[in-house]
Amino acid sequence: MNINFTIFVQIVHFIIAYVFLSTFLFRPLLKLFMKEKEKLVKLNQNITTEQEKLSIKKRLADQNWATCKTYFQENLPQQENSMVVTKLDTTTIQKPESLTNQETQNVVNTIASDIKSKVIQ
């Protein structure tokens, strides 16, 4: 059996290269990859917790909004009847071109005096 000496040298070089690469290159890279993976896992956990917090805040805000809406619907402030327009009477409204200048001035004066009396009250 004729085995060449160079095969033994290649085996020794391979073992030395394997040990060198595994201790100085592969282990630090694996540690780095594991740290990055842990960071990503923590980041994903933080994202999910923040999303849950936001959904809780949104749900509380919606509940508060609904509570406020129902409160104000149930407790509407009382208004004077004279200030509330319930129905518009379209039969008494005339077209502007059918009014004379004197009638237009009378309407403007009446509206101005009504507004002034409401503001003073």
TORVEX-287268 format. One record per atom (N, C-alpha, C): residue number from 1; atom name; z, y, x. Coordinates in Angstrom, 3 decimals. Each point is the difference from the previous one (the first is absolute). Example, Ala and Ser with C-alpha at 12.3 -4.5 7.8 and 13.67 -1.06 7.14 Angstrom:
# TORVEX-287268
 resi name       c3       c2       c1
    1    N    7.800   -5.690   13.190
    1   CA    0.000    1.190   -0.890
    1    C    0.000    1.200    0.900
    2    N   -0.720    1.050   -0.350
    2   CA    0.060    1.190    0.820
    2    C    0.730    1.090   -0.770
***
This chain:
# TORVEX-287268
 resi name       c3       c2       c1
    1    N    0.000   -1.155    0.840
    1   CA    0.000    1.155   -0.840
    1    C    0.000    1.236    0.899
    2    N   -1.055    0.726   -0.170
    2   CA   -0.210    1.124    0.885
    2    C    0.178    1.298   -0.796
    3    N    1.218    0.582    0.045
    3   CA    0.286    1.253   -0.685
    3    C    0.023    1.091    1.045
    4    N   -0.724    0.994   -0.268
    4   CA   -0.145    1.084    0.955
    4    C    1.270    0.851    0.027
    5    N    0.327    0.546    1.137
    5   CA    1.188    0.825    0.193
    5    C   -0.084    1.303   -0.787
    6    N   -1.189    0.496   -0.258
    6   CA   -0.176    1.267   -0.726
    6    C    0.461   -0.122   -1.452
    7    N   -0.066   -1.195   -0.551
    7   CA    0.489   -0.184   -1.375
    7    C    1.505    0.253   -0.047
    8    N    0.746   -0.470    1.004
    8   CA    1.443    0.248    0.046
    8    C    0.284    1.497    0.158
    9    N   -0.800    0.639    0.822
    9   CA    0.177    1.437    0.204
    9    C   -0.286    0.757   -1.311
   10    N   -1.020   -0.405   -0.716
   10   CA   -0.324    0.640   -1.275
   10    C    1.108   -0.227   -1.023
   11    N    0.574   -1.195   -0.006
   11   CA    1.104   -0.288   -0.925
   11    C    1.194    0.881    0.330
   12    N    0.319    0.131    1.274
   12   CA    1.122    0.845    0.414
   12    C   -0.279    1.455   -0.347
   13    N   -1.204    0.475    0.230
   13   CA   -0.362    1.372   -0.348
   13    C    0.070    0.222   -1.515
   14    N   -0.429   -0.980   -0.746
   14   CA    0.063    0.100   -1.458
   14    C    1.450    0.101   -0.467
   15    N    0.875   -0.840    0.568
   15   CA    1.421    0.027   -0.384
   15    C    0.630    1.349    0.386
   16    N   -0.318    0.488    1.182
   16   CA    0.531    1.299    0.438
   16    C   -0.510    1.118   -0.916
   17    N   -1.275   -0.019   -0.337
   17   CA   -0.586    1.019   -0.888
   17    C    0.613   -0.083   -1.391
   18    N    0.216   -1.206   -0.488
   18   CA    0.588   -0.187   -1.324
   18    C    1.421    0.567   -0.030
   19    N    0.797   -0.349    0.986
   19   CA    1.374    0.489    0.059
   19    C    0.019    1.524    0.160
   20    N   -0.825    0.533    0.859
   20   CA   -0.063    1.448    0.220
   20    C   -0.412    0.735   -1.274
   21    N   -1.076   -0.484   -0.636
   21   CA   -0.488    0.665   -1.209
   21    C    0.989   -0.125   -1.152
   22    N    0.616   -1.165   -0.137
   22   CA    0.918   -0.179   -1.125
   22    C    1.262    0.840    0.169
   23    N    0.492    0.142    1.228
   23   CA    1.230    0.783    0.179
   23    C   -0.262    1.498    0.039
   24    N   -1.060    0.443    0.582
   24   CA   -0.224    1.432    0.172
   24    C   -0.969    0.620   -0.999
   25    N   -0.770   -0.803   -0.699
   25   CA   -0.970    0.570   -0.941
   25    C    0.244   -0.464   -1.430
   26    N    0.059   -1.305   -0.224
   26   CA    0.063   -0.517   -1.364
   26    C    1.343    0.282   -0.667
   27    N    1.115   -0.192    0.683
   27   CA    1.311    0.248   -0.613
   27    C    0.185    1.463   -0.371
   28    N   -0.311    0.941    0.899
   28   CA    0.127    1.413   -0.424
   28    C   -0.931    0.357   -1.160
   29    N   -1.192   -0.563    0.011
   29   CA   -0.916    0.267   -1.110
   29    C    0.529   -0.599   -1.296
   30    N    0.546   -1.189    0.063
   30   CA    0.566   -0.616   -1.195
   30    C    1.185    0.806   -0.514
   31    N    0.843    0.487    0.926
   31   CA    1.131    0.834   -0.406
   31    C   -0.498    1.295   -0.655
   32    N   -1.032    0.574    0.586
   32   CA   -0.567    1.219   -0.556
   32    C   -0.567   -0.247   -1.398
   33    N   -0.724   -1.105   -0.150
   33   CA   -0.562   -0.333   -1.313
   33    C    1.105   -0.254   -1.021
   34    N    1.081   -0.647    0.408
   34   CA    1.104   -0.274   -0.918
   34    C    0.691    1.306   -0.413
   35    N    0.165    0.920    0.949
   35   CA    0.600    1.284   -0.330
   35    C   -0.874    0.774   -0.989
   36    N   -1.310   -0.018    0.240
   36   CA   -0.922    0.685   -0.915
   36    C    0.041   -0.645   -1.384
   37    N    0.085   -1.322   -0.032
   37   CA    0.065   -0.696   -1.286
   37    C    1.296    0.362   -0.733
   38    N    1.116    0.074    0.737
   38   CA    1.268    0.402   -0.612
   38    C   -0.071    1.426   -0.525
   39    N   -0.643    0.888    0.762
   39   CA   -0.158    1.381   -0.454
   39    C   -0.821    0.051   -1.291
   40    N   -1.066   -0.789   -0.060
   40   CA   -0.827   -0.015   -1.209
   40    C    0.774   -0.543   -1.196
   41    N    0.802   -1.033    0.248
   41   CA    0.796   -0.560   -1.091
   41    C    1.000    1.035   -0.497
   42    N    0.678    0.697    0.917
   42   CA    0.951    1.036   -0.389
   42    C   -0.701    1.139   -0.732
   43    N   -1.173    0.373    0.493
   43   CA   -0.760    1.062   -0.646
   43    C   -0.395   -0.404   -1.419
   44    N   -0.450   -1.225   -0.181
   44   CA   -0.356   -0.480   -1.339
   44    C    1.218   -0.039   -0.907
   45    N    1.148   -0.399    0.545
   45   CA    1.226    0.002   -0.794
   45    C    0.376    1.420   -0.403
   46    N   -0.126    0.937    0.941
   46   CA    0.302    1.404   -0.316
   46    C   -0.946    0.538   -1.064
   47    N   -1.257   -0.380    0.105
   47   CA   -0.982    0.455   -0.999
   47    C    0.360   -0.536   -1.376
   48    N    0.339   -1.260   -0.087
   48   CA    0.340   -0.575   -1.312
   48    C    1.276    0.622   -0.565
   49    N    0.999    0.244    0.865
   49   CA    1.230    0.626   -0.508
   49    C   -0.267    1.422   -0.465
   50    N   -0.830    0.741    0.735
   50   CA   -0.324    1.363   -0.422
   50    C   -0.817    0.000   -1.288
   51    N   -0.895   -0.965   -0.152
   51   CA   -0.759   -0.097   -1.241
   51    C    0.920   -0.314   -1.171
   52    N    0.981   -0.868    0.221
   52   CA    0.961   -0.310   -1.052
   52    C    0.824    1.230   -0.348
   53    N    0.428    0.757    1.018
   53   CA    0.762    1.222   -0.249
   53    C   -0.830    0.996   -0.799
   54    N   -1.278    0.143    0.382
   54   CA   -0.873    0.923   -0.727
   54    C   -0.213   -0.430   -1.446
   55    N   -0.158   -1.301   -0.211
   55   CA   -0.186   -0.468   -1.372
   55    C    1.261    0.233   -0.824
   56    N    1.174   -0.174    0.623
   56   CA    1.253    0.263   -0.711
   56    C    0.110    1.490   -0.333
   57    N   -0.332    0.866    0.980
   57   CA    0.044    1.441   -0.239
   57    C   -0.967    0.408   -1.101
   58    N   -1.199   -0.584    0.016
   58   CA   -0.989    0.326   -1.031
   58    C    0.484   -0.462   -1.367
   59    N    0.582   -1.185   -0.050
   59   CA    0.506   -0.507   -1.267
   59    C    1.130    0.901   -0.516
   60    N    0.903    0.439    0.889
   60   CA    1.081    0.899   -0.405
   60    C   -0.543    1.353   -0.462
   61    N   -0.997    0.497    0.717
   61   CA   -0.609    1.273   -0.401
   61    C   -0.663   -0.131   -1.377
   62    N   -0.677   -1.112   -0.245
   62   CA   -0.616   -0.219   -1.307
   62    C    1.055   -0.100   -1.096
   63    N    1.111   -0.672    0.313
   63   CA    1.081   -0.103   -0.981
   63    C    0.607    1.369   -0.280
   64    N    0.208    0.782    1.054
   64   CA    0.543    1.350   -0.194
   64    C   -0.951    0.863   -0.808
   65    N   -1.279   -0.125    0.282
   65   CA   -0.998    0.774   -0.739
   65    C    0.011   -0.398   -1.470
   66    N    0.061   -1.295   -0.257
   66   CA    0.034   -0.459   -1.390
   66    C    1.268    0.477   -0.700
   67    N    1.125   -0.023    0.705
   67   CA    1.258    0.475   -0.572
   67    C   -0.080    1.486   -0.322
   68    N   -0.545    0.771    0.922
   68   CA   -0.143    1.445   -0.232
   68    C   -0.937    0.278   -1.166
   69    N   -1.096   -0.725   -0.077
   69   CA   -0.941    0.209   -1.102
   69    C    0.660   -0.283   -1.342
   70    N    0.718   -1.130   -0.089
   70   CA    0.647   -0.320   -1.269
   70    C    1.096    1.000   -0.327
   71    N    0.737    0.447    1.023
   71   CA    1.051    0.996   -0.238
   71    C   -0.587    1.286   -0.562
   72    N   -1.068    0.498    0.605
   72   CA   -0.580    1.256   -0.461
   72    C   -0.744   -0.166   -1.322
   73    N   -0.495   -1.197   -0.276
   73   CA   -0.615   -0.217   -1.310
   73    C    1.061   -0.021   -1.091
   74    N    1.168   -0.554    0.316
   74   CA    1.078   -0.055   -0.989
   74    C    0.711    1.342   -0.134
   75    N    0.038    0.789    1.053
   75   CA    0.755    1.245    0.006
   75    C   -0.909    1.202    0.222
   76    N   -0.995    0.131   -0.840
   76   CA   -0.893    1.154    0.104
   76    C    0.767    1.273   -0.328
   77    N   -0.255    1.071    0.718
   77   CA    0.683    1.263   -0.315
   77    C   -0.488    0.550   -1.338
   78    N    0.917    0.640   -0.712
   78   CA   -0.343    0.581   -1.294
   78    C   -0.778    1.287    0.220
   79    N   -1.065    0.152   -0.765
   79   CA   -0.827    1.195    0.105
   79    C    0.010    0.727   -1.338
   80    N   -0.223    1.299    0.079
   80   CA   -0.112    0.768   -1.228
   80    C   -1.256   -0.409   -0.747
   81    N    0.114   -0.029   -1.303
   81   CA   -1.157   -0.378   -0.812
   81    C   -1.134    1.000    0.115
   82    N    0.333    1.254    0.261
   82   CA   -1.046    1.009    0.076
   82    C   -0.839   -0.166    1.269
   83    N    0.573   -0.644    1.015
   83   CA   -0.724   -0.173    1.250
   83    C   -0.901   -1.230   -0.035
   84    N    0.255   -0.908   -0.906
   84   CA   -0.740   -1.251   -0.042
   84    C   -1.196    0.156   -0.918
   85    N   -1.170   -0.315    0.493
   85   CA   -1.212    0.028   -0.808
   85    C   -0.247   -1.420   -0.467
   86    N    0.126   -0.204   -1.286
   86   CA   -0.154   -1.356   -0.516
   86    C   -1.419   -0.278   -0.473
   87    N   -0.606    0.993   -0.633
   87   CA   -1.341   -0.223   -0.543
   87    C   -0.796    1.282    0.135
   88    N   -1.236   -0.135    0.380
   88   CA   -0.861    1.155    0.155
   88    C   -0.822    0.161   -1.282
   89    N    0.135    1.157   -0.594
   89   CA   -0.730    0.278   -1.234
   89    C   -1.359    0.578    0.370
   90    N   -1.030   -0.797   -0.141
   90   CA   -1.339    0.421    0.410
   90    C   -0.715    0.810   -1.073
   91    N    0.557    0.046   -1.190
   91   CA   -0.701    0.732   -1.060
   91    C    0.119    1.507    0.174
   92    N    1.083    0.482    0.635
   92   CA    0.186    1.447    0.127
   92    C   -0.636    0.564    1.265
   93    N   -0.480   -0.869    0.868
   93   CA   -0.609    0.490    1.236
   93    C   -1.424    0.457   -0.309
   94    N   -0.294    1.219    0.450
   94   CA   -1.327    0.552   -0.218
   94    C   -0.743    0.035    1.327
   95    N   -1.275    0.006   -0.094
   95   CA   -0.818    0.106    1.200
   95    C    0.114    1.413    0.545
   96    N   -0.019    0.153    1.329
   96   CA    0.170    1.335    0.589
   96    C   -1.074    0.987   -0.409
   97    N   -1.232   -0.455   -0.214
   97   CA   -1.045    0.967   -0.325
   97    C    0.138    0.549   -1.416
   98    N    0.818   -0.665   -0.842
   98   CA    0.171    0.506   -1.362
   98    C    1.095    1.061   -0.083
   99    N    0.771    0.205    1.100
   99   CA    1.046    1.022    0.010
   99    C   -0.573    1.334    0.492
  100    N    0.488    1.037   -0.620
  100   CA   -0.392    1.325    0.464
  100    C    0.915    0.395    1.152
  101    N   -0.324    1.107    0.628
  101   CA    0.827    0.467    1.117
  101    C    1.420    0.325   -0.462
  102    N    0.124    0.588   -1.162
  102   CA    1.320    0.356   -0.532
  102    C    0.819   -1.264   -0.285
  103    N   -0.650   -1.016   -0.584
  103   CA    0.705   -1.262   -0.296
  103    C    0.423   -0.710    1.300
  104    N   -0.865    0.033    0.988
  104   CA    0.326   -0.610    1.286
  104    C    1.187    0.707    0.631
  105    N    0.027    1.324   -0.070
  105   CA    1.118    0.777    0.552
  105    C    1.293   -0.306   -0.752
  106    N   -0.093   -0.162   -1.312
  106   CA    1.189   -0.342   -0.804
  106    C    0.538   -1.390    0.389
  107    N   -0.885   -0.955    0.208
  107   CA    0.417   -1.353    0.389
  107    C    0.660    0.032    1.372
  108    N   -0.570    0.742    0.925
  108   CA    0.560    0.106    1.349
  108    C    1.376    0.652   -0.062
  109    N    0.148    1.056   -0.768
  109   CA    1.295    0.676   -0.121
  109    C    1.045   -0.910   -0.639
  110    N   -0.393   -0.755   -1.006
  110   CA    0.930   -0.922   -0.668
  110    C    0.470   -1.087    0.963
  111    N   -0.925   -0.564    0.749
  111   CA    0.357   -1.046    0.962
  111    C    0.900    0.570    1.093
  112    N   -0.303    1.191    0.475
  112   CA    0.800    0.627    1.045
  112    C    1.412    0.280   -0.497
  113    N    0.136    0.467   -1.219
  113   CA    1.339    0.281   -0.534
  113    C    0.779   -1.292   -0.230
  114    N   -0.670   -1.047   -0.441
  114   CA    0.679   -1.304   -0.161
  114    C    0.489   -0.541    1.340
  115    N   -0.845    0.097    1.013
  115   CA    0.383   -0.476    1.336
  115    C    1.164    0.827    0.535
  116    N   -0.049    1.307   -0.210
  116   CA    1.052    0.891    0.491
  116    C    1.334   -0.315   -0.694
  117    N   -0.049   -0.252   -1.287
  117   CA    1.246   -0.314   -0.731
  117    C    0.561   -1.353    0.444
  118    N   -0.851   -0.959    0.301
  118   CA    0.463   -1.304    0.466
  118    C    0.600    0.089    1.396
  119    N   -0.580    0.844    0.842
  119   CA    0.500    0.156    1.370
  119    C    1.346    0.722   -0.021
  120    N    0.157    0.988   -0.844
  120   CA    1.239    0.756   -0.067
  120    C    1.130   -0.869   -0.523
  121    N   -0.292   -0.891   -0.919
  121   CA    1.025   -0.895   -0.550
  121    C    0.422   -0.927    1.081
***
